[in-house]
Amino acid sequence: MSKTKRLPTRSQVKAADTWDLASLFKNDAEWERAFDAWEKQIPRYEKFRGTFGDGPAALAKCLAFDSDFDRAGERLGTYAHLKTTEDMADSRYQRMLGRYEHAATLAAEAASFIRPEILSLSAKTLKEYVEAKALQRFRLQLERLIRYKPHTLGPGEEKLLAMQHEMAGAAGRVFRQLTDADLKFGMCRNEKGESVELSHATFSSFLRSPSRAVRRRAFHQYYDQFKLHENSLAAAYSSSVQKDVYYAKARGYPSVREASLFHDNVPVDVYDNLIAAVRGKMPAVYRYFELRRKKMRLRDIHHYDTYVPILSELDTRHTWKQAVDAVVTSLEPLGNGYCSVLADGLNGRWCDRYPNQGKRSGAFSSGSYDGWPYILMNYQPDVLDHVFTLAHEAGHSMHSHYSAKHQPYESYNYTIFVAEVASTFNEQLLSRHLLERAKSDKERAYLINREIDSIRGTIIRQTMFAEFEKISHALVEAGEPLTVETLKTEHGKLLADYFGPDFIVDEELKLECLRIPHFYSAFYVYKYATGLSAAIALSERVLTGGKTELGDYLSFLQGGCSKWPLDLLRDAGVDMASPAPVETALSYFERLVAELDELLPPLAA
């Protein structure tokens, strides 16, 4: 008889398998009291209006209040956000987060005069203020703010833009509610004959099934729901892109892409070099797909054939404890201080471990200055990639830990550009650790296969998505509407280019562009590709180096946002302004494909 597996409700999950948010607030009642006190401080902004010309001390008082207010708000917002992710259908926490976001919008309105008033000061005064002793706590903040002078509007316009903050996030919230709470994918039978609930979390398990029939059925059943909602999803994404274009135009940027990269002081050339480098290595990608098809003895190859390990019968099951032990052991080159903190956190309650009904899909790390660096997982013991996901999110969390420990609040919050280096660096160390301990050619081939797929997924796939974002935003900037057919056509062209002429692209796969959460944070995904490229170089540097190289890397983790991302990485030992790191990573990909070809005999489908 077949068995039916359903996800537990949140109340059925063991407390030990959930995160403990007490480092933020002990309970909802404590949050409510802190929220009320925080919200009541919003009117205090008004007393600082018009005072910045009175001297450095007057501006320092305002910036100190704003920083302390922001720090308290970060703690409140983190708690509310984490509670909503536990069960996206729980209206209590949707309301809590909504109230926080509403108050944060009011606070942004109240504080909207700060930037334009500072930038209205003369160049001479600004120079004096930057050097003033009273403002040394905020020197970095002021230096970076002055860069925005050409893109800052008057007080009235800034207030209007601030008032739109909550509304501007509507498209992303609609997408999340639709995909995480409302879409129901039904039950799907796995290779063992078990009827398992198909969800974002279990979809990855189905795609790794050794049975092609199971993979194919899950793929089509999953995408059927996106087909049924394609118009709503296209409208949500189109609205998000229109919002991006509106804000870029309002602030006088040449394009959304340049507006997005301006924040990190990253030249557009870095983005374009990435796309050019990956496109230049497409023949190696096509060779890998043909190798996969050949070794699996498939007549043709589809997207649902690209995630299952070629050696799919190899047992790679890891309990949570085994996964934690593997991750921590692999990171021993980073020293006992790093590993002991991480082990305590993962064996303790930093992490919300397993899927439950309504839980947000995927995984993330959510660090804050005054709380633990929490991790959300939807851990599946039979998915080796989830062990790597744990290492990845642990990299983010330890980055948060080190930055908060070594930087003041004003410069602790590192940017995503460097965050993806810390996370994929950990994946590299885990991969090397497992490869070194492989007991046979078969096991080594399995791990090399996984490493190839990791590079393909993180550098090549994310570059395809980065190119999609470039195209979709350029279309809207040129006045072209993003209809369902337009989005499917443009994504279909990229699928043909990135998968090659001998790859079968199912019609449903063109809907993939409608299900990517990161598209609601414009020009985010390219940082995964640059991040892994930098991580491959830095991990090699640390593993083959000594105390200096390790010290450089730990200093990078401690740096927060105290320097520009490219400068932080350059000091750590890699120059991302050059295409060399990306080209090096893709050459590594080529070598791995060649070794896998030698290790693997043809296998049955």
N, C-alpha and C positions, 0 to 999 in steps of 0.2 A: 504494500500500500504506500502511496506517495504521501510525503509529509508536507505540511504547510507551515512556512515560516513567516511570521509577521514582526514588524518592528515593535518594540515595547513602547508604551506611553512614557512620558517624562517621569511620571510618578512611580513607574516600575523600575527605573534605573537605580542601581545601588549608589549610595552617596559616595563611596570610595572611588567610583568610576567617573565622578563629576568633579568639576572645579569647585574650589572653595573661594568665594568672592569676598571673604571677610577682610582681606587686606585692603579692599576698597571700602566696603560697608558691611557691617555684621548682618544686616537684614534690610528689608524694604523700609521699615519704619525709620531706621537711622538715615537712609538715603533721603526720605521725605523731609526730615528735619534739616539736613544739610542743603537740600534743594531749596527749601523755603528761605533759608538764611542767604544763600547765594543769589537767589532771584531778587531779594530785597536790596541787594547792593547795586543793581543796574542803574538806578537814578543817580548814583554817586559820580558817574562819568561826567555829568553836566557841569559840575563845579570846576572841572579842568579846562573847559572850553574857553578859548581866547587867552590862555595864560602862558603859552609857550614862548612868547616874546619877552617874558619877564626874566629869563635867564635859565641856565642849565638846571638849577635846582628845581624850578617849577616843572620843567619837562620830566625830570627824574621822578618826581612824585607821581605824575600821571602814569608813566611807564611802569613804575613799581606796582601801582594799583592794578593796572591792566594785566601785568604778568601774574600777580597773585590771584586775580579773578579768573584768568585763563587756566591756571593750574588747578584751581578748585573745580572749574567747569570740566576739565579733562577727566578728572576722577569721577564726577557725576555722570558724564556722558559715556565713559567706558563701562561703568556698571550697568546703565540702562541698555546700552547696546548688547552687552554680553547676555543679559537676561532675555532679550528678544530672540537671540539666536538659539536658545534652548528649545523653544517651541514657537515657530513663526506664526502659529495659529492662536497663540495665547494673547488675547486682547488686552490683558492687564499690562503687560510689558510693552505692547505696541503703544498704549496710551502713555506709559511712563516715558518712553523714548520720544514720543510726540510732544509731550509737555517740555521735556528738556530742549528739544530742537526749537520749539516755539520761543522759549526763554532765551536760547542762544541767539536766535534771530533778532529778538528785541535788544539783546546786549550788543550785537553787531551794529544795529542801527544807532544805539546810544554812543558807541565808540567810533562810529564812522567818520567823525570829524578829525580823529587823531592823525591819520596819514596825510590828508590834504593840508591840515594846519602845519604839520612839520615841514612838508614840502613847499609850503608857501613862504617859508623863511628864506632869506637871501643865501646865496652860495657862501658868502663870507661867514654869516652866522652859523650855518650848518657845519662848516669846517671847524669853527671854534667849539661848537657843541660836541662834535665827535671827539675832540681832544680834551674836553673838560673832565676834571676828576669826578664831579658829581654824576656823570653819565657813563663812567667806565663799565658799569654792569651791563649797559645797553649799547656799547660801542659797536659790536658786530651787528646787532639789530639795526642800528642807525645806518651803518655803512651799506647794508643790503637794501634798506628802505630807500635810500637816496637813488639807487639804480632804477626804482620804479617811478621816478618823477615824471618821465614822459608818458606814463601809462596811468597816472592818477588824475581823477577828475576833481571838480570842486566839491565843497561840503554837501551841497544839495544833491548833486548827482550820486555822490558816494553813499549818501543815506538811502536813496532810492534803490541802488544796487544791493545794499545790505538788507533792505526790507524784502528782497526777492529770494533770499537764501533758502528759506524753507520750501518755497514754490519750485525753486530750481532743482531740488532733489526729487521732485515728484516722479519723473520718468524712471529713475533708478528704483524708487520704492515700488512702483507699479510692477516693474520687471521682477523684483525680488518676491513680492507677494504672489504674483502669477506663477512663477517657476518653482518657488519653494513651498507654497501653501496650497495653491489651487490646482496645479497640474497633477493629475493622478495617472500613473502609468500601468496600474493593474498588477496582476500576478504573472509570473513567468517561470517556466519549468527549467531547472538547471540540468547539467549532465548526469546528476544522480537521481533524476526523476522527482526532485523536491520542488514544490511550488513556492517560489520566493517572491516577496513584494519587490517589484522593480521601482527603483528610485534613483536620484542622482548618485547616491552613495553606493548602491549595489550595481549600478550600470557598469562600473569599472570591473567588478568581479565577473559579470557576464561576458564582457569583452575579452577577458582572460581565460575563458573556458576552453578546454582542449577540443570541445565539440563545435565544429563549424556551424552546425544547425542551430545550436543554442546561441552562438554569437550573432548569427544572421537574424534569428527571431527577435532577440533582445534589441538589436540595432533598429529594426523596422518598427517594433512596438514602441520603443522610446521616441523615435522621431515622428511617429504618427501623432503624438500629442502636440509637438511643435507645428506640424502641418495644420492641425485643427485650430491653432491659435496664432498662425503666422501673421495675420493682419494686425492683431493687437500687439504682438511682439515687435513687428516692423514699425508700428506707430510709436511705441515706447522708445525704440532706439533712435528713430528719426527725431523725436522730440529732444532726446539727450544731445544729439549732434547739433540741432538748431540752437539749443541752449549754449553749447560750447562756442558756436560761431557768434552768437549774440554778444557774449561777454568779451570775446577777443576783439570784435569790432568796437564795442563800447569803450574799450581801453586802448584802442589805437594800435593793436598788434597787426602785423601783416597777414598772419594766419593763426589758426588755432594751434597748429603744431609749434610755431615759434613762441606763442604765448605759453604753451605747456613746458617747453624746454627752457624758457627764460628763467623759470623759478630755480632750476639747478645750475644755471649758467653753462648749459651744455650746447655747443654749436650744432646747428642743423646737419652739418657734415657728418657728425657721429651717427646720426640716424640713417642718413643716406649711405654712408660707408657700410653700415651693417647690412642693409638690404642688398647692396652691390656684392658684398663678400659672400653672402649666402647664395645669391643667384649664381655667382661664379662657381659654386661647388655643387650645383644641381646634378651633374652627372654622377657624383658619388652617392647622392641620395637615391637616384634611380637604380644604381647598381645594388644598393642595399635592398630595395623593394624586390628586385629581381632575385637576389640571393634568398630572401625570405620566401618568395613564391616557390623557388626551386627546392629549397631544403624542406619545405612543408608539403611538397608534391601537389601543389594546387595548379589547376588549369589556368586560373586567373586570380588576381588579388584585389580585394576590396578593403575599404577602410576598417571594417570589422575584423580583418585578418592581421592588423598591424599592431595590436596591443598584446595579444596572447604570446607568451614566451615561446620561441621556436621549440625549446625543450620543455614542453608544457607538462610532461609527466614528472619533472623534478619536484620533490617536496620542498616547498619554501615556507611552510607555515611557521609563523612566529606568534607566540602569545604576547600580550602586552609587556610582561616582564622580560621576555627574551628580546623583544624589540628594543626596550630601554637599555638593556645590558649591551646589546650589539652597538647601539648608537654611542653610548658613553665610552665603551672600550675603543671604538674607532677614533674618538676625539682625544685620546690620551696624548698625542703630540702637542696639544694645546696646553697641557700642564694640569696639575692636580687642582689648582684653584678654579679653573674653568669647569673641569669634570665633576668636582664634588658639588658645586652649586647646582649644576644641571641635573645630576643624579637625584639630589634631594627634591628638586622641583618635579621631575617626572615621576619619581616613585611616590611623591606626595600628591598634592592636588592643584598643581598648576594647570592640569589638562582635563578637558572634558572629552572622554575617550571614545565612546561608541555612539553609533547612530540611534536615534529614537524618532518616533512619529513627530513630524513637524519641525525637526531640528534643521538648522541651516545646513545646506550641502557644503561639501568641500572641506577645506581646512584653512586656518589662519592663526597668526600670532597677534595678540593685542597687548602690547606693552604700554605702560603709563608710568609717569614719574613717581607716583606715590603708591603703586600697587604691584603685585606680582606680574610678571610678563606672561599672561595667560595664553593657552593654546587650545583651539577648538580642532578636534579630529572627528572623523567618522571611521574609526579604525576597523579594518577587516583583517583578521589574522591570516587569511589565505592569500593576501595580496602583498607581494614583496614590495611593491612601490609604496605602500603605506608605511613601511619601515623607513624608506627614504623620505617620505613626506614628514614623518616625525623628526628625522634629522634636520630637514629643511626648516620646519617651524621652530625647532630648538635653536637653530642658527639665528633666526629673527629674535627669539626671546632672550638669548644670551647677549645679543647686540644691544637690546633694550636695557638689560641688566647692567652691562658695562658702561653704556652711555649715561644712564641715570646715576650711576655710582661716581663717575669721574667728571661729569659736566654739570654746570648750573642749569636750572630749568630752561633758561632762555636759549641754550645751545645744545640740549641733549637730544632733541627729536630729529634723528637722522632721516635723510630723504630715502625714497624708494630706490633711487638709482644705486645707492651703496647697500641698501638692505638686501637686495637680491644677490649681492656678492657674499655676504655673511651666510645666507641660507644655503646657497648652492656650493659654497666652500665646504660646508659640513657634509653635503651629499658626496662630494669628491672624496673626502676622507673615509666615509663609510664604504664607498665603492672600492677604494684601494685596499681597505682592511679586509673586506670579504674576498677580494681576488687573491690576496696574499695567502688566505687560509683555504682556498679551494682545494679539495681533496682529489680531484680528477679533472681530466680534460673536459668532461661533460659539465661539471659544475662551473669550471672556468668559462666555458662557452656560454652557459646560461647567464652568468654575471656580465660577460662582455656584451651579450645581446641586450641586457637591461641597460648597460651604460650607453650603448649606441642609441637605444630608444629614448634614454634620458636626454642626450644631446639633440636628437631629432625633435623631441617634444619641447625642449626648453630654448634651443637656439633656432632651429629651422621652423618649427610650427609657430613659435611666437613671432618670428620675423614675418611669416606670412600674415599673421594677424596684424602686426604693425603696419604692413603694407596695405592691408584692408582699411585700417583706420585712416591712413594717409589719403587713400582714394575716396572713402566715404565723406570725409570732412571737406576734401577739395570739391567734390560734387556739390555739396550744399553751399559752399562758398561761391561756387559758380552759378548758383540759382537753380540747380537740379534737385527735384524732390527725391527722397529715398523711399521709393515704393517697394513693395515686396519683390516684384520682378527685377527692379534695379539691383537690390541687394543680392538676390540670388544669382543674377547674371555676373556681377562683379566678383562675388565670392567664388562662383564657378570657374571663372577665368584663372583665379589664383590657385584653386585646387588643381586645375589642369597643369599649371606651370610647376607647382611644388611637388606634385605626385608623379608626373611624367606621362608620356604617351601610352605606356603599356599598363597603366593602372585604371581599374574600373571605378569611376566616380558615380556612386548611386545618386539619383536625383535628390533624395532626402538630405544628403550631405551638404547640399547647397544651403540648407536651413541652419547649418552649424553657426553661421554668423549671428543668428538671432538668440543664441543661448549662452553667450560668453559674458559673464558678469563684469569682467574687467573693462569691457567696452564702455561701461558707464563711468569710468574714470579715464578720461581721454588721454591717449598716448602714454599709457602705463606699461603695456605688455612688452615694448621693446627693451625695457629694463631687465626683464628676465633673460633675454638673449645676451645683452652686454654683461649682465651680472655673472652668468655661467662662464662666459669667455674669460672674464677677469678672475673668476674663482679657480678655473683650471690652471691659470698661470700662477696664482698666489699659493694654491695648495702644493704645487710642485716646488715652489720656492721655499715654503715652510718645511716640507718633508725632506728636502735635500740640503737644507741650510742648518743653521745653528741658532744660538740665542739671539743674534741680531735680527735674523729673519722672523723668528717667532715674536720678538719684541715689536718689530714693525707691524706685524699683523694685529697683535693685541692693542697696540696704540691706535690702529685704525678702528677697532671695535670701540675703543674708549672715546673716539673723536666726536661722536654725535654729529652735529652739523657745524662744528667749530671752524671748518674749512669747506670750500666748495667740493663737491663730490669728486671731480676729476683730480683735484689736488690731494684729497685724502687717499685716493687710490695710487696716485703717483708716489706719494710718500711711503705707501705700503709696498711698492715695488712693481706696479704695472701702469702703463700709460694708455688709457682708453681713448685719448684723442687720436691715436694711431689705429689703423685697421689691423695692425699686426696681431693683437690678442685674439680677435675673431678668426682671422686666417689660421692662426696656430691651433685654435680649438677645432676648426673644421678639418685641418690636416690630421689631428688626433682621431677624429671621427673616421677618416679614410683608413687610417692604420688599423683601427679596431674592426672595420668591415673586412679588411683583408685577413686578419687573424681569425675572425669568426668563420670565414669561408674555409680556411684550412682545418679548423677544429671540428666542423659539423659535417656528418654524413647526411644524405637525404633522409627525410623523415616522412612517415605516413601522415596524411591529413587528418 
